[in-house]
Amino acid sequence: MTALLIAISTCLLIAAAEWLHHRRVTPIRFVLFGRGGRPAVWAGWAPLLRVLACGLLAFGITTLIRIDGSKGAEAGAAKREPDQHMILALDVSPSMTIKDAGPGGNLARNTRASDVMRSVLNRLDTTRVRVSVVAFYSSAKSIVVDTADMNVVQNILADLPMSFAFDPDKTNMYSGVREAIRIAKPFAAASTTLVVISDGDTLPDSELEPLPPSIADAMVLGVGDPFKASPVGDTASRQDTASLKQLAARLRGQYFDGNTSHLPSGILGGLAMLSQEPPGGLAQRTIALICTGLGGVLLAAMWPLLAWYGMPRPVRRAARAVAEVDARDELETKIRAERQLAGASS
């Protein structure tokens, strides 16, 4: 609305300037445009076109400043407190080292989880978002809380052998969720996204406390082959899709099989924290760019067009004829001077 008001005010100001210019030009219109006293037909629309061009420029530039300039203003101002959080609950059980994930089925499950999450982490605005990591196996431990360093998070996902920090036992996926809930409780309402990464092996547990108001979105990411079991120790493991979907339902979130494909844009767009679209949306920014380009081209082209084609056709012909006569007279004068110089030298 502010951009529109500025554009309307600019149009009114330019219209007033054009009216004043018209008043000053009217008394000498016959000197400017010949016997008819009028410019070319299309040139009569020039004042209106200038008003339109300035209005488009004002609207486009104001909108772009509001959308893109806010980032620069925030960068130069004092550091703003982050208002969004992501909590990764990561399965670090030995079964996550089984190589049955990825498009070719030859990647370790934890490596595949790292690849999928890396594409998400790279899209985060670290001035707004802080990331926490919870590792779970037989129990759960907080590894890092509210960090802005995505390299630390990616190293935890890919290279840190955390299973040795837990007592060997069955995987308790719900312990990781409980620890994530504990971390999220102090955060502001609807400011947190919870992502659980696991192959789904878990102890049966029917009790899960309600999510705090801070958790706005939840997603359960499954890795590993859901059809073929692979040996790990004295047991066999595969992606337990049923338990993962059950967990997603309890979290009022969504389940995604990350075994062969990355997270689609539709799922990312549904996560409130991952919405990095500029204020006003992409469509408004595109409209602002079009208005700025169209207004600038129209305003820049107006002067040469009026200079070349603004006069009525008879006036242009007369001016061309006068120019030709002047050029011919100048050439004859030059030739005469050269002949006189040649005669004097002889």
VEXVOMI-294284 format. One record per residue (C-alpha): residue number from 0; x, y, z. Coordinates in steps of 0.02 Angstrom, whole numbers, plus 50000, padded with zeros to 5 digits. Last residue first. Layout:
<palums>
<palum num="NUM" xx="X" yy="Y" zz="Z"/>
...
</palums>
This chain:
<palums>
<palum num="345" xx="52490" yy="51523" zz="47060"/>
<palum num="344" xx="52474" yy="51537" zz="47250"/>
<palum num="343" xx="52336" yy="51667" zz="47236"/>
<palum num="342" xx="52239" yy="51562" zz="47113"/>
<palum num="341" xx="52246" yy="51407" zz="47226"/>
<palum num="340" xx="52188" yy="51508" zz="47378"/>
<palum num="339" xx="52044" yy="51582" zz="47279"/>
<palum num="338" xx="51996" yy="51409" zz="47219"/>
<palum num="337" xx="52000" yy="51339" zz="47397"/>
<palum num="336" xx="51891" yy="51481" zz="47461"/>
<palum num="335" xx="51764" yy="51453" zz="47324"/>
<palum num="334" xx="51757" yy="51267" zz="47364"/>
<palum num="333" xx="51729" yy="51303" zz="47548"/>
<palum num="332" xx="51593" yy="51429" zz="47512"/>
<palum num="331" xx="51508" yy="51306" zz="47395"/>
<palum num="330" xx="51512" yy="51171" zz="47530"/>
<palum num="329" xx="51440" yy="51288" zz="47661"/>
<palum num="328" xx="51302" yy="51342" zz="47543"/>
<palum num="327" xx="51260" yy="51160" zz="47508"/>
<palum num="326" xx="51256" yy="51116" zz="47693"/>
<palum num="325" xx="51145" yy="51265" zz="47732"/>
<palum num="324" xx="51028" yy="51218" zz="47589"/>
<palum num="323" xx="51020" yy="51038" zz="47651"/>
<palum num="322" xx="50984" yy="51096" zz="47830"/>
<palum num="321" xx="50847" yy="51211" zz="47769"/>
<palum num="320" xx="50771" yy="51067" zz="47672"/>
<palum num="319" xx="50778" yy="50953" zz="47823"/>
<palum num="318" xx="50698" yy="51087" zz="47931"/>
<palum num="317" xx="50561" yy="51109" zz="47802"/>
<palum num="316" xx="50532" yy="50921" zz="47795"/>
<palum num="315" xx="50527" yy="50909" zz="47986"/>
<palum num="314" xx="50405" yy="51056" zz="47993"/>
<palum num="313" xx="50294" yy="50972" zz="47864"/>
<palum num="312" xx="50300" yy="50807" zz="47964"/>
<palum num="311" xx="50250" yy="50885" zz="48130"/>
<palum num="310" xx="50393" yy="50892" zz="48257"/>
<palum num="309" xx="50413" yy="50757" zz="48391"/>
<palum num="308" xx="50502" yy="50631" zz="48280"/>
<palum num="307" xx="50687" yy="50654" zz="48311"/>
<palum num="306" xx="50695" yy="50759" zz="48469"/>
<palum num="305" xx="50534" yy="50685" zz="48540"/>
<palum num="304" xx="50599" yy="50508" zz="48514"/>
<palum num="303" xx="50769" yy="50554" zz="48587"/>
<palum num="302" xx="50687" yy="50627" zz="48745"/>
<palum num="301" xx="50555" yy="50493" zz="48774"/>
<palum num="300" xx="50670" yy="50342" zz="48766"/>
<palum num="299" xx="50739" yy="50365" zz="48942"/>
<palum num="298" xx="50566" yy="50384" zz="49020"/>
<palum num="297" xx="50495" yy="50232" zz="48931"/>
<palum num="296" xx="50647" yy="50124" zz="48968"/>
<palum num="295" xx="50646" yy="50172" zz="49152"/>
<palum num="294" xx="50458" yy="50146" zz="49173"/>
<palum num="293" xx="50463" yy="49976" zz="49088"/>
<palum num="292" xx="50614" yy="49915" zz="49188"/>
<palum num="291" xx="50547" yy="49976" zz="49355"/>
<palum num="290" xx="50372" yy="49910" zz="49323"/>
<palum num="289" xx="50439" yy="49739" zz="49269"/>
<palum num="288" xx="50552" yy="49728" zz="49422"/>
<palum num="287" xx="50408" yy="49774" zz="49538"/>
<palum num="286" xx="50295" yy="49643" zz="49456"/>
<palum num="285" xx="50429" yy="49511" zz="49483"/>
<palum num="284" xx="50447" yy="49562" zz="49666"/>
<palum num="283" xx="50258" yy="49551" zz="49688"/>
<palum num="282" xx="50253" yy="49377" zz="49612"/>
<palum num="281" xx="50397" yy="49315" zz="49721"/>
<palum num="280" xx="50304" yy="49352" zz="49881"/>
<palum num="279" xx="50259" yy="49512" zz="49972"/>
<palum num="278" xx="50400" yy="49491" zz="50095"/>
<palum num="277" xx="50537" yy="49380" zz="50021"/>
<palum num="276" xx="50510" yy="49192" zz="50014"/>
<palum num="275" xx="50621" yy="49104" zz="50139"/>
<palum num="274" xx="50488" yy="48982" zz="50202"/>
<palum num="273" xx="50594" yy="48854" zz="50293"/>
<palum num="272" xx="50526" yy="48895" zz="50465"/>
<palum num="271" xx="50344" yy="48876" zz="50412"/>
<palum num="270" xx="50370" yy="48704" zz="50336"/>
<palum num="269" xx="50246" yy="48679" zz="50195"/>
<palum num="268" xx="50365" yy="48752" zz="50066"/>
<palum num="267" xx="50491" yy="48618" zz="50110"/>
<palum num="266" xx="50363" yy="48482" zz="50076"/>
<palum num="265" xx="50314" yy="48555" zz="49907"/>
<palum num="264" xx="50495" yy="48587" zz="49861"/>
<palum num="263" xx="50531" yy="48401" zz="49864"/>
<palum num="262" xx="50646" yy="48327" zz="49997"/>
<palum num="261" xx="50781" yy="48226" zz="49913"/>
<palum num="260" xx="50752" yy="48057" zz="49832"/>
<palum num="259" xx="50803" yy="47874" zz="49855"/>
<palum num="258" xx="50796" yy="47834" zz="50041"/>
<palum num="257" xx="50720" yy="47996" zz="50099"/>
<palum num="256" xx="50548" yy="47923" zz="50128"/>
<palum num="255" xx="50446" yy="48067" zz="50197"/>
<palum num="254" xx="50325" yy="48067" zz="50343"/>
<palum num="253" xx="50218" yy="48216" zz="50389"/>
<palum num="252" xx="50173" yy="48306" zz="50549"/>
<palum num="251" xx="50038" yy="48295" zz="50682"/>
<palum num="250" xx="50174" yy="48230" zz="50799"/>
<palum num="249" xx="50072" yy="48074" zz="50835"/>
<palum num="248" xx="50042" yy="48050" zz="50648"/>
<palum num="247" xx="50227" yy="48069" zz="50610"/>
<palum num="246" xx="50268" yy="47939" zz="50744"/>
<palum num="245" xx="50146" yy="47816" zz="50667"/>
<palum num="244" xx="50220" yy="47848" zz="50496"/>
<palum num="243" xx="50393" yy="47809" zz="50564"/>
<palum num="242" xx="50331" yy="47653" zz="50653"/>
<palum num="241" xx="50252" yy="47586" zz="50494"/>
<palum num="240" xx="50399" yy="47628" zz="50383"/>
<palum num="239" xx="50521" yy="47522" zz="50483"/>
<palum num="238" xx="50673" yy="47545" zz="50371"/>
<palum num="237" xx="50764" yy="47379" zz="50375"/>
<palum num="236" xx="50865" yy="47290" zz="50507"/>
<palum num="235" xx="50927" yy="47114" zz="50541"/>
<palum num="234" xx="50992" yy="47050" zz="50708"/>
<palum num="233" xx="51151" yy="46975" zz="50781"/>
<palum num="232" xx="51260" yy="47125" zz="50741"/>
<palum num="231" xx="51180" yy="47218" zz="50596"/>
<palum num="230" xx="51113" yy="47111" zz="50453"/>
<palum num="229" xx="51012" yy="47193" zz="50313"/>
<palum num="228" xx="50824" yy="47182" zz="50290"/>
<palum num="227" xx="50748" yy="47210" zz="50118"/>
<palum num="226" xx="50586" yy="47307" zz="50089"/>
<palum num="225" xx="50602" yy="47477" zz="50174"/>
<palum num="224" xx="50784" yy="47501" zz="50119"/>
<palum num="223" xx="50860" yy="47633" zz="50231"/>
<palum num="222" xx="50812" yy="47810" zz="50276"/>
<palum num="221" xx="50652" yy="47885" zz="50347"/>
<palum num="220" xx="50626" yy="48071" zz="50377"/>
<palum num="219" xx="50491" yy="48119" zz="50502"/>
<palum num="218" xx="50431" yy="48299" zz="50488"/>
<palum num="217" xx="50357" yy="48416" zz="50618"/>
<palum num="216" xx="50293" yy="48593" zz="50603"/>
<palum num="215" xx="50240" yy="48732" zz="50723"/>
<palum num="214" xx="50333" yy="48676" zz="50878"/>
<palum num="213" xx="50331" yy="48823" zz="51002"/>
<palum num="212" xx="50158" yy="48780" zz="51066"/>
<palum num="211" xx="50230" yy="48627" zz="51155"/>
<palum num="210" xx="50197" yy="48454" zz="51081"/>
<palum num="209" xx="50090" yy="48342" zz="51187"/>
<palum num="208" xx="50179" yy="48208" zz="51290"/>
<palum num="207" xx="50208" yy="48041" zz="51207"/>
<palum num="206" xx="50146" yy="47881" zz="51289"/>
<palum num="205" xx="50116" yy="47728" zz="51181"/>
<palum num="204" xx="50296" yy="47668" zz="51178"/>
<palum num="203" xx="50354" yy="47513" zz="51086"/>
<palum num="202" xx="50544" yy="47516" zz="51073"/>
<palum num="201" xx="50608" yy="47581" zz="50908"/>
<palum num="200" xx="50680" yy="47534" zz="50740"/>
<palum num="199" xx="50624" yy="47672" zz="50621"/>
<palum num="198" xx="50771" yy="47703" zz="50506"/>
<palum num="197" xx="50786" yy="47875" zz="50583"/>
<palum num="196" xx="50789" yy="48063" zz="50555"/>
<palum num="195" xx="50664" yy="48165" zz="50657"/>
<palum num="194" xx="50640" yy="48347" zz="50604"/>
<palum num="193" xx="50556" yy="48470" zz="50722"/>
<palum num="192" xx="50519" yy="48646" zz="50660"/>
<palum num="191" xx="50511" yy="48787" zz="50786"/>
<palum num="190" xx="50440" yy="48964" zz="50797"/>
<palum num="189" xx="50254" yy="48930" zz="50817"/>
<palum num="188" xx="50254" yy="49000" zz="50994"/>
<palum num="187" xx="50418" yy="49068" zz="51059"/>
<palum num="186" xx="50552" yy="48948" zz="51122"/>
<palum num="185" xx="50564" yy="48892" zz="51303"/>
<palum num="184" xx="50480" yy="48722" zz="51268"/>
<palum num="183" xx="50585" yy="48677" zz="51115"/>
<palum num="182" xx="50732" yy="48598" zz="51207"/>
<palum num="181" xx="50620" yy="48485" zz="51312"/>
<palum num="180" xx="50520" yy="48436" zz="51157"/>
<palum num="179" xx="50681" yy="48386" zz="51069"/>
<palum num="178" xx="50727" yy="48278" zz="51220"/>
<palum num="177" xx="50557" yy="48194" zz="51214"/>
<palum num="176" xx="50573" yy="48163" zz="51027"/>
<palum num="175" xx="50743" yy="48082" zz="51049"/>
<palum num="174" xx="50673" yy="47970" zz="51186"/>
<palum num="173" xx="50534" yy="47921" zz="51067"/>
<palum num="172" xx="50655" yy="47841" zz="50944"/>
<palum num="171" xx="50715" yy="47715" zz="51072"/>
<palum num="170" xx="50836" yy="47604" zz="50975"/>
<palum num="169" xx="50870" yy="47437" zz="51059"/>
<palum num="168" xx="51017" yy="47422" zz="51175"/>
<palum num="167" xx="51202" yy="47463" zz="51184"/>
<palum num="166" xx="51235" yy="47599" zz="51315"/>
<palum num="165" xx="51259" yy="47766" zz="51230"/>
<palum num="164" xx="51410" yy="47879" zz="51195"/>
<palum num="163" xx="51483" yy="47750" zz="51074"/>
<palum num="162" xx="51338" yy="47782" zz="50954"/>
<palum num="161" xx="51402" yy="47960" zz="50927"/>
<palum num="160" xx="51528" yy="47931" zz="50787"/>
<palum num="159" xx="51537" yy="48112" zz="50721"/>
<palum num="158" xx="51569" yy="48121" zz="50533"/>
<palum num="157" xx="51410" yy="48150" zz="50433"/>
<palum num="156" xx="51269" yy="48226" zz="50534"/>
<palum num="155" xx="51381" yy="48303" zz="50667"/>
<palum num="154" xx="51493" yy="48376" zz="50532"/>
<palum num="153" xx="51339" yy="48450" zz="50447"/>
<palum num="152" xx="51284" yy="48531" zz="50609"/>
<palum num="151" xx="51454" yy="48608" zz="50641"/>
<palum num="150" xx="51463" yy="48671" zz="50462"/>
<palum num="149" xx="51290" yy="48750" zz="50483"/>
<palum num="148" xx="51356" yy="48869" zz="50615"/>
<palum num="147" xx="51204" yy="48965" zz="50681"/>
<palum num="146" xx="51189" yy="48859" zz="50837"/>
<palum num="145" xx="51036" yy="48842" zz="50948"/>
<palum num="144" xx="51083" yy="48688" zz="51050"/>
<palum num="143" xx="51218" yy="48562" zz="51007"/>
<palum num="142" xx="51234" yy="48378" zz="51053"/>
<palum num="141" xx="51081" yy="48354" zz="51164"/>
<palum num="140" xx="51074" yy="48172" zz="51221"/>
<palum num="139" xx="50943" yy="48034" zz="51199"/>
<palum num="138" xx="50925" yy="47855" zz="51260"/>
<palum num="137" xx="50951" yy="47683" zz="51183"/>
<palum num="136" xx="50998" yy="47775" zz="51023"/>
<palum num="135" xx="50964" yy="47961" zz="51012"/>
<palum num="134" xx="51062" yy="48114" zz="50956"/>
<palum num="133" xx="50980" yy="48286" zz="50974"/>
<palum num="132" xx="51040" yy="48428" zz="50863"/>
<palum num="131" xx="50988" yy="48611" zz="50879"/>
<palum num="130" xx="50983" yy="48738" zz="50737"/>
<palum num="129" xx="50959" yy="48927" zz="50745"/>
<palum num="128" xx="50864" yy="49022" zz="50611"/>
<palum num="127" xx="50846" yy="49208" zz="50577"/>
<palum num="126" xx="51020" yy="49271" zz="50535"/>
<palum num="125" xx="51064" yy="49094" zz="50481"/>
<palum num="124" xx="50942" yy="49104" zz="50335"/>
<palum num="123" xx="50919" yy="48919" zz="50297"/>
<palum num="122" xx="50934" yy="48853" zz="50120"/>
<palum num="121" xx="51099" yy="48761" zz="50146"/>
<palum num="120" xx="51023" yy="48669" zz="50294"/>
<palum num="119" xx="50889" yy="48590" zz="50184"/>
<palum num="118" xx="51008" yy="48527" zz="50050"/>
<palum num="117" xx="51122" yy="48461" zz="50187"/>
<palum num="116" xx="50976" yy="48367" zz="50264"/>
<palum num="115" xx="50960" yy="48249" zz="50117"/>
<palum num="114" xx="51147" yy="48216" zz="50104"/>
<palum num="113" xx="51165" yy="48189" zz="50293"/>
<palum num="112" xx="51021" yy="48066" zz="50295"/>
<palum num="111" xx="51102" yy="47971" zz="50152"/>
<palum num="110" xx="51267" yy="47965" zz="50247"/>
<palum num="109" xx="51176" yy="47905" zz="50404"/>
<palum num="108" xx="51093" yy="47766" zz="50304"/>
<palum num="107" xx="51256" yy="47710" zz="50227"/>
<palum num="106" xx="51257" yy="47723" zz="50039"/>
<palum num="105" xx="51254" yy="47577" zz="49916"/>
<palum num="104" xx="51067" yy="47563" zz="49876"/>
<palum num="103" xx="51094" yy="47644" zz="49707"/>
<palum num="102" xx="50972" yy="47788" zz="49735"/>
<palum num="101" xx="51028" yy="47805" zz="49917"/>
<palum num="100" xx="51014" yy="47683" zz="50061"/>
<palum num="99" xx="51067" yy="47502" zz="50091"/>
<palum num="98" xx="51238" yy="47525" zz="50172"/>
<palum num="97" xx="51205" yy="47492" zz="50357"/>
<palum num="96" xx="51284" yy="47627" zz="50467"/>
<palum num="95" xx="51115" yy="47685" zz="50534"/>
<palum num="94" xx="51091" yy="47511" zz="50610"/>
<palum num="93" xx="51227" yy="47552" zz="50736"/>
<palum num="92" xx="51111" yy="47679" zz="50820"/>
<palum num="91" xx="51141" yy="47865" zz="50789"/>
<palum num="90" xx="50960" yy="47917" zz="50754"/>
<palum num="89" xx="50955" yy="48106" zz="50739"/>
<palum num="88" xx="50824" yy="48222" zz="50814"/>
<palum num="87" xx="50854" yy="48384" zz="50720"/>
<palum num="86" xx="50779" yy="48539" zz="50801"/>
<palum num="85" xx="50752" yy="48694" zz="50692"/>
<palum num="84" xx="50724" yy="48866" zz="50766"/>
<palum num="83" xx="50656" yy="49034" zz="50709"/>
<palum num="82" xx="50657" yy="49207" zz="50790"/>
<palum num="81" xx="50842" yy="49249" zz="50791"/>
<palum num="80" xx="50885" yy="49405" zz="50895"/>
<palum num="79" xx="50935" yy="49548" zz="50782"/>
<palum num="78" xx="51114" yy="49607" zz="50770"/>
<palum num="77" xx="51119" yy="49796" zz="50774"/>
<palum num="76" xx="51088" yy="49880" zz="50608"/>
<palum num="75" xx="51194" yy="49869" zz="50451"/>
<palum num="74" xx="51139" yy="49692" zz="50410"/>
<palum num="73" xx="50958" yy="49733" zz="50450"/>
<palum num="72" xx="50960" yy="49878" zz="50329"/>
<palum num="71" xx="51038" yy="49769" zz="50195"/>
<palum num="70" xx="50903" yy="49638" zz="50218"/>
<palum num="69" xx="50765" yy="49770" zz="50217"/>
<palum num="68" xx="50826" yy="49833" zz="50049"/>
<palum num="67" xx="50767" yy="49680" zz="49955"/>
<palum num="66" xx="50578" yy="49683" zz="49984"/>
<palum num="65" xx="50544" yy="49862" zz="50040"/>
<palum num="64" xx="50676" yy="49935" zz="49924"/>
<palum num="63" xx="50606" yy="49831" zz="49781"/>
<palum num="62" xx="50430" yy="49895" zz="49814"/>
<palum num="61" xx="50486" yy="50076" zz="49820"/>
<palum num="60" xx="50586" yy="50055" zz="49659"/>
<palum num="59" xx="50441" yy="49975" zz="49565"/>
<palum num="58" xx="50307" yy="50097" zz="49623"/>
<palum num="57" xx="50411" yy="50253" zz="49592"/>
<palum num="56" xx="50471" yy="50190" zz="49422"/>
<palum num="55" xx="50294" yy="50147" zz="49367"/>
<palum num="54" xx="50231" yy="50319" zz="49422"/>
<palum num="53" xx="50374" yy="50405" zz="49332"/>
<palum num="52" xx="50335" yy="50311" zz="49172"/>
<palum num="51" xx="50148" yy="50348" zz="49183"/>
<palum num="50" xx="50178" yy="50535" zz="49207"/>
<palum num="49" xx="50301" yy="50535" zz="49063"/>
<palum num="48" xx="50177" yy="50443" zz="48952"/>
<palum num="47" xx="50040" yy="50569" zz="48994"/>
<palum num="46" xx="50155" yy="50714" zz="48950"/>
<palum num="45" xx="50209" yy="50627" zz="48787"/>
<palum num="44" xx="50032" yy="50594" zz="48724"/>
<palum num="43" xx="50032" yy="50749" zz="48615"/>
<palum num="42" xx="50192" yy="50683" zz="48539"/>
<palum num="41" xx="50091" yy="50551" zz="48447"/>
<palum num="40" xx="50006" yy="50683" zz="48340"/>
<palum num="39" xx="50167" yy="50774" zz="48297"/>
<palum num="38" xx="50183" yy="50944" zz="48381"/>
<palum num="37" xx="50056" yy="51084" zz="48362"/>
<palum num="36" xx="50071" yy="51269" zz="48317"/>
<palum num="35" xx="50007" yy="51237" zz="48143"/>
<palum num="34" xx="50119" yy="51371" zz="48066"/>
<palum num="33" xx="50279" yy="51303" zz="48140"/>
<palum num="32" xx="50305" yy="51193" zz="48291"/>
<palum num="31" xx="50423" yy="51288" zz="48406"/>
<palum num="30" xx="50394" yy="51466" zz="48350"/>
<palum num="29" xx="50208" yy="51434" zz="48332"/>
<palum num="28" xx="50203" yy="51357" zz="48509"/>
<palum num="27" xx="50281" yy="51511" zz="48588"/>
<palum num="26" xx="50133" yy="51562" zz="48698"/>
<palum num="25" xx="50089" yy="51377" zz="48737"/>
<palum num="24" xx="50261" yy="51326" zz="48803"/>
<palum num="23" xx="50246" yy="51406" zz="48975"/>
<palum num="22" xx="50071" yy="51340" zz="49008"/>
<palum num="21" xx="50120" yy="51166" zz="48948"/>
<palum num="20" xx="50269" yy="51163" zz="49068"/>
<palum num="19" xx="50155" yy="51207" zz="49213"/>
<palum num="18" xx="50037" yy="51066" zz="49164"/>
<palum num="17" xx="50184" yy="50945" zz="49149"/>
<palum num="16" xx="50246" yy="50993" zz="49322"/>
<palum num="15" xx="50072" yy="50965" zz="49396"/>
<palum num="14" xx="50062" yy="50794" zz="49311"/>
<palum num="13" xx="50235" yy="50752" zz="49380"/>
<palum num="12" xx="50175" yy="50790" zz="49558"/>
<palum num="11" xx="50012" yy="50693" zz="49535"/>
<palum num="10" xx="50104" yy="50542" zz="49464"/>
<palum num="9" xx="50230" yy="50546" zz="49607"/>
<palum num="8" xx="50090" yy="50550" zz="49736"/>
<palum num="7" xx="50006" yy="50401" zz="49651"/>
<palum num="6" xx="50170" yy="50303" zz="49650"/>
<palum num="5" xx="50203" yy="50345" zz="49834"/>
<palum num="4" xx="50028" yy="50287" zz="49879"/>
<palum num="3" xx="50052" yy="50125" zz="49783"/>
<palum num="2" xx="50220" yy="50090" zz="49866"/>
<palum num="1" xx="50144" yy="50120" zz="50038"/>
<palum num="0" xx="50000" yy="50000" zz="50000"/>
</palums>
